[in-house]
Amino acid sequence: MRALGARVLRTFLDLLAATWRLEIVGGEHADRLRTAGGRFIYAVWHRGLLAPVWHHRTQDITLLVSGHRDGRLLADTARRWGYRIVHGSSTRGGAGGLRGLVRTLEHDRSVATTPDGPRGPARRAKPGLLAAARRTGAPILPVAAHARPAFAARSWDGFLVPLPFARVRIVYGPPLRVAADERSLADAQGRLEAALDRLTEVACAV
């Protein structure tokens, strides 16, 4: 039943996304990292996850997904878009998720995660991806997305689903790095949150 749900959801989202009018801002930051062939971490607030996940399908990215029911459906759908999946989150299976991120980065594969997921608070970064970046030296690529018109779910983050023929803007910022000798992650957390919030403002101007 879950596999059928994932197939239906993927088909629906592919048909929906085919109508979007997509605009990319700051794409050169992502292009440079991909061209260099090294590992890096896509970081996007949970609210704006859908459009970037669809846009980066088939790029051999590993996605960190929580183990609860909605996360499992997302994982099954993302696999059909070519994503590899690591299960875990800051609230359930967090240690396992961190180990999976580190192992993936150590094998020179890029990963994607939502710093405030899966249950918030919204726009507050958890330490997991920052710890993975510090341990591996992988840069963090901040990403934001917004759409008009869009459906906003009645959830902790107001998860956005762009409507048919929506204007969708995905914005990338300069990569951030967490130094190996950075004992406290608080400064890195503040830098990441500020970067994601700035990019969100740009995305919301769509």
C-alpha positions as CSV (number, residue, x, y, z in Angstrom):
1,M,0.0,0.0,0.0
2,R,2.8,2.4,0.9
3,A,4.6,1.7,-2.4
4,L,1.3,2.4,-4.3
5,G,1.0,5.7,-2.4
6,A,4.5,6.7,-3.3
7,R,3.9,5.9,-7.0
8,V,0.7,8.0,-7.0
9,L,2.3,10.8,-5.1
10,R,5.3,10.9,-7.5
11,T,3.1,10.9,-10.6
12,F,0.9,13.7,-9.1
13,L,3.9,15.8,-8.2
14,D,5.6,15.3,-11.6
15,L,2.5,16.4,-13.4
16,L,2.1,19.4,-11.0
17,A,5.7,20.5,-11.2
18,A,5.6,20.3,-15.0
19,T,3.4,23.4,-14.9
20,W,5.6,25.4,-12.6
21,R,7.4,28.5,-13.9
22,L,10.8,27.9,-12.3
23,E,13.3,30.7,-11.6
24,I,16.8,29.9,-10.2
25,V,18.7,32.6,-8.3
26,G,22.4,32.1,-7.3
27,G,22.6,28.8,-9.1
28,E,26.3,29.4,-9.7
29,H,27.0,28.4,-6.1
30,A,25.5,25.0,-6.5
31,D,27.1,24.6,-10.0
32,R,30.6,25.3,-8.6
33,L,30.2,22.7,-5.9
34,R,28.9,20.1,-8.2
35,T,31.5,20.8,-10.8
36,A,34.3,20.4,-8.2
37,G,32.9,16.9,-7.6
38,G,33.3,17.1,-3.8
39,R,30.8,16.4,-1.1
40,F,28.5,19.1,0.3
41,I,25.3,19.5,2.3
42,Y,22.1,21.1,0.9
43,A,20.3,22.8,3.7
44,V,16.7,24.1,3.3
45,W,14.0,25.1,5.8
46,H,11.3,22.4,6.0
47,R,8.6,24.8,4.7
48,G,10.3,25.2,1.3
49,L,11.5,21.6,0.8
50,L,9.3,20.4,-2.0
51,A,10.4,22.5,-5.0
52,P,14.2,21.9,-4.4
53,V,13.7,18.2,-3.9
54,W,11.9,18.0,-7.2
55,H,14.4,20.2,-9.0
56,H,17.4,18.1,-7.9
57,R,15.9,14.7,-8.7
58,T,18.2,12.2,-10.5
59,Q,21.4,14.0,-9.2
60,D,22.5,11.1,-6.9
61,I,21.9,13.0,-3.7
62,T,21.3,11.4,-0.3
63,L,18.3,12.7,1.6
64,L,18.0,12.6,5.4
65,V,14.4,11.7,6.2
66,S,12.7,11.1,9.5
67,G,11.3,7.7,10.5
68,H,7.7,8.7,11.1
69,R,4.9,7.9,8.7
70,D,5.1,11.1,6.6
71,G,8.8,10.7,6.4
72,R,8.5,7.1,5.1
73,L,6.1,8.3,2.4
74,L,8.5,11.1,1.4
75,A,11.4,8.6,1.4
76,D,9.6,6.2,-0.9
77,T,8.7,9.0,-3.3
78,A,12.2,10.5,-3.2
79,R,13.7,7.1,-4.1
80,R,11.6,7.1,-7.2
81,W,13.3,10.5,-8.1
82,G,16.7,8.9,-7.7
83,Y,17.5,9.9,-4.2
84,R,19.4,7.7,-1.7
85,I,17.8,7.8,1.8
86,V,19.3,8.0,5.3
87,H,16.7,7.7,8.1
88,G,17.0,9.7,11.2
89,S,16.2,13.2,12.6
90,S,16.9,15.5,15.5
91,T,13.9,14.1,17.4
92,R,13.9,10.4,16.4
93,G,16.9,8.3,15.4
94,G,19.0,11.4,15.5
95,A,22.3,9.7,16.3
96,G,21.7,7.2,13.5
97,G,20.9,10.0,11.1
98,L,24.1,11.8,12.0
99,R,26.2,8.7,11.5
100,G,24.5,8.1,8.1
101,L,25.2,11.7,7.1
102,V,28.9,11.4,8.1
103,R,29.3,8.1,6.3
104,T,27.7,9.5,3.1
105,L,29.9,12.6,3.1
106,E,33.0,10.5,3.8
107,H,32.2,8.6,0.6
108,D,32.2,11.9,-1.3
109,R,28.4,12.0,-1.8
110,S,26.3,15.1,-1.3
111,V,23.4,15.1,1.1
112,A,20.3,17.2,1.7
113,T,18.5,17.9,4.9
114,T,16.1,20.3,6.6
115,P,17.9,21.9,9.6
116,D,14.6,22.6,11.4
117,G,12.9,19.3,10.6
118,P,10.9,17.2,11.1
119,R,8.9,18.9,13.8
120,G,10.4,22.3,14.4
121,P,10.5,24.8,15.8
122,A,10.4,26.4,12.4
123,R,13.5,28.2,11.2
124,R,15.7,27.0,14.1
125,A,18.6,24.9,13.0
126,K,19.3,21.7,14.9
127,P,23.0,20.8,15.5
128,G,23.1,17.5,13.5
129,L,24.1,18.8,10.1
130,L,26.5,21.4,11.7
131,A,28.2,18.6,13.6
132,A,28.5,16.5,10.3
133,A,29.9,19.5,8.5
134,R,32.5,20.1,11.2
135,R,33.5,16.4,11.3
136,T,33.9,16.0,7.6
137,G,34.8,19.5,6.4
138,A,31.9,19.5,3.9
139,P,30.5,22.9,3.0
140,I,26.9,23.7,3.7
141,L,24.9,25.1,0.7
142,P,22.0,27.2,2.0
143,V,18.8,26.9,-0.2
144,A,15.5,28.6,0.0
145,A,12.3,28.4,-2.1
146,H,8.9,30.0,-2.3
147,A,6.0,30.0,-4.8
148,R,3.0,32.1,-5.8
149,P,0.3,30.9,-5.7
150,A,0.9,28.1,-3.2
151,F,-1.0,25.9,-0.7
152,A,0.3,26.3,2.9
153,A,-0.4,23.3,5.1
154,R,-1.8,23.8,8.6
155,S,1.3,22.3,10.1
156,W,4.1,23.6,12.4
157,D,6.0,24.9,9.4
158,G,3.2,25.8,7.0
159,F,4.7,23.4,4.4
160,L,4.3,24.9,0.9
161,V,3.0,23.1,-2.1
162,P,3.1,25.3,-5.3
163,L,-0.1,25.3,-7.1
164,P,-0.5,24.6,-10.9
165,F,1.3,27.2,-13.0
166,A,2.8,28.8,-9.9
167,R,5.9,31.0,-10.1
168,V,8.5,29.1,-8.1
169,R,11.8,30.7,-7.1
170,I,14.7,28.6,-5.7
171,V,17.6,30.7,-4.2
172,Y,21.1,29.5,-3.4
173,G,23.6,31.3,-1.2
174,P,27.4,31.1,-0.8
175,P,28.6,27.9,0.9
176,L,29.2,28.0,4.7
177,R,31.9,26.1,6.4
178,V,32.2,24.9,10.0
179,A,35.8,24.8,11.1
180,A,37.2,21.6,12.6
181,D,38.4,23.5,15.7
182,E,35.0,25.3,16.2
183,R,34.2,23.9,19.7
184,S,30.8,25.5,20.0
185,L,28.3,25.1,17.1
186,A,26.3,28.1,18.3
187,D,28.1,30.6,16.0
188,A,27.7,28.2,13.0
189,Q,24.1,27.8,13.9
190,G,23.5,31.5,13.9
191,R,25.3,32.0,10.6
192,L,23.2,29.2,8.9
193,E,19.9,30.5,10.3
194,A,20.8,34.1,9.1
195,A,21.8,32.9,5.7
196,L,18.6,30.8,5.2
197,D,16.4,33.7,6.4
198,R,18.1,36.1,4.0
199,L,17.6,33.7,1.1
200,T,14.0,33.1,2.1
201,E,13.3,36.9,1.9
202,V,14.7,36.8,-1.7
203,A,12.6,33.8,-2.6
204,C,9.5,35.4,-1.1
205,A,9.9,38.3,-3.5
206,V,8.8,36.0,-6.4
